[in-house]
């Protein structure tokens, strides 16, 4: 019993609060939280009333725990929508329909997200971290609406989306890796490592350029000043000296 209490208190500390915005990401976090409490199946599927009275009490107790977590995870104005829900499944469906939309709305949103994924391209000056973050956001939203994207599809799309700066690493990955088994996470690591090497190389080249720039102009300036000094001094001395002598 003590262990269960500790798990529940930890879950309470980590409960994300939904304030009417960002439902997709909130629902992902909530699903993870409910799964770690072994409650998501009840929320998603509900429960039947078994003949075994003991089992029924256990299911109702677990469902009440799930409902409590959902109620605590929403802002007051959102809670009013689910206040009358008596099961976790009913509460979840109310929120889903209100903030994610019905099937027709989902179709439209999915079409928009698919288009965003298909047209995803790296911008000039954009870092690998930035484009990967944009890709991850789109993919997460698509998966939230119940559609699965294979890693191979994601990997191939990201490789096509990179700027010519990364042509070398793209060719290396396509030649050396089996894209059907090469995961998106591995691709992220490879691209970030390659970009890090490029940045370090550019920094070293810039440092060398600055060092040369600092040394060469100083040498030329000194040389030019010394040359002027000798020339002026020589001509002035001779000119003035000759004039005075004639007087």
C-alpha positions as CSV (number, residue, x, y, z in Angstrom):
1,X,0.0,0.0,0.0
2,X,2.9,2.3,0.8
3,X,4.4,1.8,-2.6
4,X,1.1,2.6,-4.4
5,X,0.8,5.8,-2.3
6,X,4.3,6.9,-3.3
7,X,3.5,6.3,-7.0
8,X,0.4,8.3,-6.8
9,X,2.0,11.2,-5.0
10,X,4.8,11.3,-7.7
11,X,2.1,11.3,-10.4
12,X,0.4,14.2,-8.7
13,X,3.6,16.2,-8.9
14,X,4.0,15.6,-12.6
15,X,0.4,16.1,-13.7
16,X,0.3,18.6,-16.6
17,X,-2.4,21.2,-16.4
18,X,-4.6,21.8,-19.5
19,X,-5.7,25.4,-19.9
20,X,-7.5,25.1,-23.2
21,X,-4.4,25.4,-25.4
22,X,-2.1,22.7,-26.7
23,X,-4.5,19.8,-26.3
24,X,-2.4,17.5,-28.5
25,X,0.7,17.7,-26.4
26,X,-1.2,17.7,-23.2
27,X,-3.0,14.5,-24.2
28,X,0.3,12.8,-25.0
29,X,1.7,13.6,-21.6
30,X,-1.5,12.5,-19.9
31,X,-1.5,9.2,-21.8
32,X,2.0,8.5,-20.6
33,X,1.1,9.4,-17.0
34,X,-2.0,7.2,-17.1
35,X,0.0,4.3,-18.6
36,X,2.6,4.5,-15.9
37,X,-0.3,4.2,-13.4
38,X,-1.7,1.2,-15.3
39,X,-4.9,3.2,-15.9
40,X,-4.9,4.1,-19.6
41,X,-6.7,0.9,-20.7
42,X,-9.6,1.8,-18.5
43,X,-9.7,5.4,-19.8
44,X,-9.5,4.3,-23.4
45,X,-11.8,1.3,-23.3
46,X,-13.8,1.7,-20.1
47,X,-14.7,-1.5,-18.2
48,X,-17.5,-4.0,-18.3
49,X,-19.4,-5.0,-15.1
50,X,-18.2,-8.5,-14.4
51,X,-20.2,-11.1,-12.4
52,X,-17.3,-11.1,-9.9
53,X,-18.3,-8.4,-7.4
54,X,-14.7,-8.1,-6.1
55,X,-13.4,-7.5,-9.6
56,X,-16.1,-4.9,-10.2
57,X,-15.1,-3.0,-7.0
58,X,-11.4,-3.1,-8.1
59,X,-12.3,-1.8,-11.6
60,X,-14.4,1.0,-10.2
61,X,-11.6,2.0,-7.7
62,X,-9.1,2.1,-10.5
63,X,-11.4,4.1,-12.7
64,X,-12.0,6.6,-10.0
65,X,-8.3,7.0,-9.6
66,X,-8.0,7.7,-13.3
67,X,-10.9,10.2,-13.1
68,X,-9.3,12.0,-10.2
69,X,-6.1,12.4,-12.3
70,X,-8.0,13.8,-15.3
71,X,-10.0,16.2,-13.1
72,X,-6.8,17.5,-11.5
73,X,-5.1,17.9,-14.8
74,X,-7.5,20.6,-16.2
75,X,-8.0,24.2,-15.5
76,X,-11.2,25.3,-13.7
77,X,-13.0,26.5,-16.8
78,X,-12.2,23.1,-18.5
79,X,-13.2,21.1,-15.4
80,X,-16.8,22.5,-15.7
81,X,-17.1,20.5,-18.9
82,X,-16.4,17.2,-17.3
83,X,-17.8,17.8,-13.8
84,X,-20.8,15.5,-14.5
85,X,-18.7,12.7,-16.0
86,X,-18.9,9.6,-13.8
87,X,-16.2,7.6,-15.5
88,X,-12.7,8.4,-16.8
89,X,-13.7,7.3,-20.3
90,X,-16.6,9.7,-20.4
91,X,-14.4,12.6,-19.1
92,X,-11.7,11.8,-21.7
93,X,-14.1,11.6,-24.6
94,X,-15.7,15.0,-23.6
95,X,-12.3,16.7,-23.6
96,X,-11.3,15.0,-26.8
97,X,-14.4,16.0,-28.7
98,X,-14.3,19.6,-27.3
99,X,-10.6,20.3,-28.0
100,X,-9.6,17.9,-30.7
101,X,-12.8,17.8,-32.7
102,X,-15.0,15.2,-34.3
103,X,-14.0,12.9,-37.1
104,X,-14.5,15.5,-39.8
105,X,-12.4,18.0,-38.0
106,X,-9.7,15.4,-37.5
107,X,-9.6,14.6,-41.2
108,X,-9.0,18.2,-42.0
109,X,-6.3,18.6,-39.4
110,X,-4.6,15.4,-40.6
111,X,-4.6,16.6,-44.1
112,X,-3.0,19.9,-43.1
113,X,-0.4,18.1,-41.0
114,X,0.4,15.7,-43.8
115,X,0.9,18.7,-46.1
116,X,3.2,20.3,-43.6
117,X,5.2,17.1,-43.4
118,X,5.5,16.8,-47.2
119,X,6.6,20.4,-47.7
120,X,9.0,20.5,-44.8
121,X,12.3,21.9,-46.0
122,X,15.4,23.2,-44.2
123,X,15.8,27.0,-44.4
124,X,19.1,28.7,-45.2
125,X,20.9,29.4,-42.0
126,X,18.7,27.0,-40.0
127,X,20.4,24.5,-37.7
128,X,19.9,20.8,-37.7
129,X,18.3,21.1,-34.2
130,X,15.8,23.6,-35.6
131,X,14.6,21.5,-38.5
132,X,14.5,18.3,-36.4
133,X,12.4,20.2,-33.8
134,X,10.0,21.2,-36.5
135,X,9.8,17.7,-37.9
136,X,9.3,16.2,-34.5
137,X,6.5,18.6,-33.7
138,X,4.6,17.8,-36.9
139,X,5.1,14.0,-36.5
140,X,3.9,14.1,-32.8
141,X,0.8,16.0,-33.8
142,X,0.0,13.5,-36.6
143,X,0.5,10.6,-34.2
144,X,-1.7,12.2,-31.7
145,X,-4.6,12.0,-34.2
146,X,-4.0,8.3,-34.4
147,X,-1.9,8.0,-37.6
148,X,1.4,6.2,-37.6
149,X,4.4,7.3,-39.6
150,X,7.2,4.7,-40.2
151,X,10.7,5.6,-39.3
152,X,11.8,4.9,-42.8
153,X,9.3,7.5,-44.2
154,X,10.6,10.1,-41.7
155,X,14.2,9.4,-42.3
156,X,13.9,9.6,-46.1
157,X,11.9,12.8,-45.8
158,X,14.4,14.5,-43.5
159,X,17.3,13.6,-45.8
160,X,15.5,15.1,-48.8
161,X,14.7,18.3,-46.8
162,X,18.3,19.2,-46.0
163,X,20.3,22.0,-47.7
164,X,23.2,21.3,-50.0
165,X,25.5,21.9,-47.1
166,X,24.7,18.4,-45.9
167,X,24.9,16.6,-49.3
168,X,28.0,14.7,-48.1
169,X,26.5,13.2,-45.0
170,X,23.2,12.5,-46.8
171,X,25.1,10.5,-49.5
172,X,27.1,8.7,-46.8
173,X,24.0,7.7,-44.9
174,X,22.2,6.5,-48.0
175,X,25.2,4.4,-49.1
176,X,26.1,2.9,-45.7
177,X,22.8,2.6,-43.9
178,X,19.8,0.4,-44.5
179,X,17.1,3.0,-44.4
180,X,14.4,0.4,-43.7
181,X,16.0,-0.2,-40.2
182,X,17.7,3.2,-39.7
183,X,15.7,4.9,-37.0
184,X,14.8,8.6,-36.8
185,X,16.6,8.8,-33.4
186,X,19.9,7.5,-35.0
187,X,19.5,9.9,-37.9
188,X,19.1,12.8,-35.4
189,X,22.4,11.8,-33.7
190,X,24.3,11.4,-37.0
191,X,23.1,14.8,-38.3
192,X,23.8,16.6,-35.1
193,X,27.3,15.1,-34.9
194,X,28.1,16.0,-38.5
195,X,26.9,19.6,-38.0
196,X,29.0,19.8,-34.8
197,X,32.1,18.8,-36.8
198,X,31.3,21.4,-39.5
199,X,30.9,24.1,-36.9
200,X,34.2,23.2,-35.2
201,X,36.0,23.3,-38.5
202,X,34.6,26.7,-39.4
203,X,35.5,28.1,-36.0
204,X,39.1,26.9,-36.5
205,X,39.3,28.5,-40.0
206,X,37.9,31.7,-38.6
207,X,40.5,31.8,-35.8
208,X,43.3,31.3,-38.3
209,X,41.9,34.0,-40.5
210,X,41.7,36.5,-37.6
211,X,45.3,35.6,-36.6
212,X,46.6,36.3,-40.1
213,X,44.5,39.5,-40.3
214,X,46.0,40.7,-37.0
215,X,49.6,40.1,-38.0
216,X,49.8,41.2,-41.6
217,X,48.3,44.7,-41.4
218,X,50.4,45.5,-38.4
219,X,53.5,44.5,-40.3
220,X,52.6,46.6,-43.3
221,X,51.6,49.6,-41.3
222,X,54.9,49.6,-39.4
223,X,56.8,49.1,-42.6
224,X,54.9,52.0,-44.3
225,X,55.5,54.3,-41.4
226,X,59.2,53.5,-41.2
227,X,59.5,54.1,-45.0
228,X,57.8,57.5,-44.8
229,X,59.9,58.5,-41.8
230,X,63.1,57.8,-43.6
231,X,62.1,59.4,-46.8
232,X,60.8,62.6,-45.3
233,X,63.7,62.9,-42.9
234,X,66.3,62.4,-45.7
235,X,64.8,64.9,-48.1
236,X,64.1,67.5,-45.5
237,X,67.6,67.4,-44.1
238,X,69.2,67.7,-47.5
239,X,66.9,70.5,-48.7
240,X,67.2,72.7,-45.7
241,X,70.9,72.1,-45.3
242,X,71.7,73.2,-48.8
243,X,69.5,76.3,-48.6
244,X,71.2,77.5,-45.4
245,X,74.6,76.9,-46.8
246,X,73.9,79.2,-49.8
247,X,72.8,82.1,-47.7
